[in-house]
Amino acid sequence: MTALVRLYRPADLAGRLICWRLESDYSHATIELDGMIYSATVPHIVGVGPADPDFGMPPRTGHAFTVRLSDDEAAKALAYCKSMLGTSYDVLAMAGWAFRIQSMQRPGHVYCFELVYDALAAAGIFSTSKRLVTGEQLLNDLYLAGRVENMALGRLDAMRLQDRAKHQKPAISIPAPKVKS
């Protein structure tokens, strides 16, 4: 089984501000499992079909990465995503990003990159999860885990990814979420 991790380019001023603050090329991330896209979006976490215009590629732009999962890993990632549906978006985390203060995050609430990282950590792809994580850091960790099936980036973009991830403020490791599959 596979998951599809989408990293989105900014589509508006808010997205460009997010990229500027995160020092990132990506303003948003989603994970698709079993035909549903899971997204941490203001005001809450949603699950939508792949043709949804707010999350589909196209009309949005960015990169989509196929991530290899066993059936058990996929079930755990899916259980985590379903458990988060309806949870409010962690707006305070954005303030935490501005000042690098992890304590501003609300337990049990995530923003987009954290939702994807948590789902993959719950599946066992990563031994821990991360907070204050960027799209480049998420993608770099996926490549290091050897789980990305497609190289959706050209050579120059891949080099830029590694350079960006090296120069971004480090994410904060936390225990992986526990879920029942």
ABEGO torsion letter per residue (X at the ends): XBBBBBBBBBABAAAAAAAAAAGBABABBBBBBGGBBBBBBOABBBBBBAABAAABOOABBEBBBBBBBBAAAAAAAAAAAAAABGBBBBAAAAAAAAAGBAAABBBGBBBAAAAAAAAAAAAGABABBBBGBBAAAAAAAAAAAGABABBABBAAAAAAAAAAAAABBBBBBBBBBBBBX
